[in-house]
Amino acid sequence: MAKNENKKETKKSVWEKYNKKEKKDLQVLCDGYRQFLTTGKTERECVREIINQAEQKGYKNLETIITNKELLQPGDKVYSVCMKKSVVLFNIGTEPLENGLTILGAHIDSPRLDVKQNPLYEEGGLSYLDTHYYGGIKKYQWVTLPLAIHGVVVKKDKTVVDIVIGEKEDDPVFCVTDLLIHLAQEQMAKKASEVITGESLDLLFGSLPLKGEEKDAVKANVLDILKSTYGIEEDDLLSAELEIVPAGSARELGIDRSMIISYGQDDRVCAYTSLAAMLETETVKKTACCLLVDKEEIGSVGATGMQSKFFENTLAELLNALGVYNELNLRRCLANSKMLSSDVTSGYDALYASAFDKKNIAYLGKGMAFNKFTGSRGKSGSNDANAEYLGEIRAMMAKHKVNIQFSELGRVDLGGGGTIAYIMALYGMQVIDSGVAVLNMHAPWEVTSKIDVYETKKGYSAFLAEA
């Protein structure tokens, strides 16, 4: 026996397996993904771009089908939107809908700062916008960064004003200030969770006083600019949704350009790869579905979150447009469906090795990641996929030569997290978490590997073809 014959073969990097064509296809996908990240920094912006891409591929608005009392047929492609923040796409299959769907589900909201309803004030000759952070963030990461404002202001006459400030080269940007190191002795002694408080995350907005004003002259000048540039009065901010996000484009990371650094990769990386897989899928047996929702970062609540009836109601309308709606068909369709709950997972970071179980963690560059369960500590709040479904998933990924890895979020007692998987599992369908490993998760700038992005898209395509 050769000396090393009984040693386990070291698993090759996925990069080493790719030929020139695959690397070219990877680059095309990742270039499109970076553009999606750059232009889609809010749920509304993501939905607009998703609809644009879907319509180019022949998808029609389900609302139009309903209004015109049209009947759908196998091969038809439709989409439905909820309040401009969530969207679902269907590619109608040849099998009856009661046999179930193949669902790719992800979320398009990301942690950020939201502008409060009464935000504008002046203090010490400076003007600020008061904010309320959204989702799980390390608050100290959001100070001293160049920040942009994206969103809408709805005036009393129902006019909608779209706002994007801070993304063009000649745009101003904004920031949350921090205490200078010379005076930070007391601040530096605090716990990281207390160094910056939520009420301190106010946006520095202006400093130029309006000539002739004696009181709050800087605020007055800000209001004058808002009025002249956007037609906005201070009261209009009461009916605004303005999101504060890092300014700047998604970029390639590393001297080898092998990674992507950007805001919002949790979970727009899974949303984009799900969309890409959906749009390239043509004829299917089971109806294919791509479900991209809002509010996951705060518990999937509200009308646009996964806990709402949006998806269930839309599915009822779909059955009706196929001429087969009844309550039993709806329940059977949901129960017989299979889903990949597409969301990111933590990637191993050697600088923080003690936070991970090295045997059960995803690694950047090792392919698409599957999590049998999420939750925290004793699997609290988790969907725990059964072994039979895992076996089925493994088989279809092997058939389509998708490089996969299995992982957990991190050390068992250290913390945890969740996805929309447990909500969909309430219908009795098969669900497992899958997606892309991320470094810096929930930070203003997150990191992914290009090859993981591409392998995940391949995995979603395989699922739609085989499930």
Residue, then its C-alpha position, 0 to 999 in steps of 0.5 A: m500500500a502506498k504511504n498516503e493511500n489511506k489518507k482522505e483526499t483534500k477537497k479541491s477549491v471550486w475555482e480549480k474545477y472551472n473551465k474558461k467558459e464557466k469562468k466567463d459565465l460566472q463573471v457575466l452573472c456577477d456583473g449583473y448582480r453587482q449592478f442589481l446591488t448598486t441600483g436596488k438598495t431598497e425593497r421598492e427599487c428591487v421590485r422595480e428592477i425585478i418587474n423590469q427583468a421579468e417583463q422582458k422575459g414575457y411575464k405579465n401582471l396577474e392583476t391584468i389577467i384578473t381584470n380582463k378575466e383571462l384564463l391561464q394555461p401551462g407555459d404562461k408566466v405571471y407576477s404579482v406585487c404587494m405594495k411595491k415591496s414584495v413580488v412573486l413570479f409564477n411559471i405555470g407548469t403542465e401538472p395540476l397546481e394541486n400537485g404543488l409548486t417548486i418555490l425559491g423564496a428570499h427576502i429583499d429588505s436589509p438592515r439600515l437606518d430609517v428616517k423618523q416621521n418628525p426628523l428634521y431639527e437643528e442643534g449647535g448650528l448643525s441640521y440633523l435627521d432623526t433616525h430609527y435603525y431597522g433590523g439587527i445591526k452593530k450600531y457603531q459600524w454606522v458612524t463616519l461612513p458616507l451615507a445616501i438617502h433612498g426612498v419616497v415622499v408622498k405629498k397630501d395631494k398623493t404625488v409621489v416624489d422619488i428620492v435618491i441622494g448620495e449615489k452620483e459622483d456630484d451628489p452630496v453624501f451624509c454621515v453619522t458623526d462620532l466622538l473624537i478619540h481625544l475625548a473618548q476615554e469614557q466612550m471607549a470603556k463602554k461595551a460595544s453594544e453601548v458605545i453608540t446608542g440608537e438615539s445617537l444615530d442621527l444623520l448630519f444633514g446641513s450647516l449653512p444658515l439661511k440669510g435673514e433667519e434668526k432662529d433655526a436658520v440652518k434648518a430653514n435653509v434645508l427646508d428651502i432646498l427641499k422645497s426648491t429641489y423636490g417640492i417638499e414641505e416639512d409636513d410631507l416628511l410625515s408620509a415619507e419612507l426614506e432609508i439611509v444606506p451606505a453610499g457607493s457601488a458594489r465593488e469587486l474585492g481582492i487583488d484577484r477580483s474573486m469576491i464582491i463587497s457591497y451593502g445589502q447582500d443579505d439577502r439580495v444575493c439569494a434574491y438575485t440568484s433566485l430571480a436569475a434561475m427563474l427567468e432562465t427556466e422555460t417549460v416546467k412540469k410543476t409550476a415554478c415560483c420565485l417569491l421575494v418578500d419584505k420585512e424578514e429582518i424584523g420578523s417577517v411581519g406586516a402586510t409585505g412580510m412573509q407572515s401576511k396572507f399575500f402569498e396565499n391570496t395570490l395563489a388563490e387568485l392563480l388557481n382561480a385564473l386557471g379555472v380550478y380554485n377551491e379551498l381544498n386545491l389551495r391547501r393541497c397545492l401548499a402542502n405538496s410544494k417544495m421550497l428552498s428558503s433562500d437566505v445567506t449563512s455565515g462564512y468562516d472568518a479565520l480572524y474570529a475562528s472561536a465563533f465557529d464550529k469548523k466542521n459545520i460552517a460554510y467556507l467562502g469559495k466552497g459552493m452553495a450552502f445548505n442549512k438543515f436548521t437555523g434558529s438559536r441555541g436549542k434550535s429555537g425558532s427553526n425549521d428543521a428539514n427532514a432527512e428524506y428531503l436532504g437526500e432528495i436535495r443532495a441527489m438533484m445537486a449531484k445530478h446537475k454537478v452543483n458544488i454544495q456544502f452543509s453548515e450551521l450559523g456558528r457555535v451552538d450557544l453563541g447566538g443564532g438567526g432565522t429565515i422565512a423557512y419556518i413560516m412556509a413550513l406551517y403549510g406542511m411543505q418541504v422546506i430547507d434553508s440554502g444560499v450563499a456564505v457571507l462575511n460581515m453579515h449585517a454590516p454596512w459592507e458585506v462580502t461574498s465569493k463570486i463562485d458561491v454566487y454562481e454555484t447558488k444560481k446553478g443550484y436554484s436552476a437544478f431545483l426548478a428543473e428537478a423538484 
